[in-house]
């Protein structure tokens, strides 16, 4: 009887070890969807949970296929020490990341090394409205300082700064290409982020500030044309918001509450 129990226990442990070692990379997709509230997922996941690769896409709706949002495939290595509560992940993607990124910490808090990632604006339409209507195009790059992320209840708290660089931007709503270059700076403090949008160059000038609170956007800004470009941008400006008179200029109020 005792020998039988010993063999049964050994068999169970062997099966458990096999599952742990060879658990599929698709399990990582479940984790990504859960942590992003279903906004993002991993497509064509290959390999294992510990050493695999996939592309990042918007979570599909219904029978729609997963649409890649970022160029190339992300390869990862995850240390088995995660089973003991110690997280150590290495991410690489030569087509998108400016350098490999490391994520270390525990089950409840993580540190992300500084880096940058290319974000083709055209693929953002895969995230749905209103981006699928605006159909943005141009070159986008997200950079970040060292980030600290901690789990807080059902959400996360972030500390650090991220900057979205947008160059040679255009839209299907306007025949003028490019419309300009912009920077969106996000200063993260817990579950909130202070936002600052500023124009680098025109002819479409966008400026404003606001905040993200638990994923909810509050923003107040304005859109205007460079001097001499008012007539060329009149139609697009009318689509962006309500016209207001500030001083001797007509501007468009950008309000999100």
Order of alpha helices (4+ residues) and beta strands (2+ residues): alpha-alpha-beta-beta-beta-beta-beta-beta-beta-beta-alpha-beta-beta-beta-beta-beta-beta-beta-alpha-beta-beta
